[in-house]
């Protein structure tokens, strides 16, 4: 039997409505709380054995709604937290696009291999470094809890890194800004050492 992972993004956060603040630990908005409840309702009749979240509050609030619906405890793991943006922490997406357009163009025009290694500032995490943090969670989990269905609430850049790693895209040009919606998810089946994305919702690929 394969292991099934449902990997979801948190609901709308205060950081999202403030201009997509990079980093930080903002809570969900009222809209985000309603989105979390709707996501829990969506999974109401899905077999879920465990619910995990990033240690950040927006992910925990989202996952708690699902854990409550499933009558399961919520477990957290810091490895699922959002990408570190280094010295760009606290800046907005507008600041980023205004001040680093050349670097953004370099990312867009690069190969997937180059995009996975790309950083706009030296102290931020690349997607490859993000995967170095995230993938051991999945491998460790499967070793201990094989043949379970696991729901994980995490963040947009974590999902982006996984989509690149799992071969969902040939280039991040296929996932422009805004493609990873709040409370989107991907369903991933792992059998032996193979990961396969078998369903997505709220991920807008060109």
ABEGO torsion letter per residue (X at the ends): XBBBBBBBBBBBBAAAAAGGBBEEBBBBBAAAAAAAAAAAAAAAABBBABBBBBABAAAAAAAAAAAAAAGBBBBBBAAABBBBAEAABGBBAAAAAAAAAAAAAAAAABBAAAAAABBABAABBBAAAAAAAAAAAAAAAAAAABGBBBBBBBBAAAAAAAAAAAGABABAAABBBGABBBGBBBBBBBBEABBBBABBBGBBBX
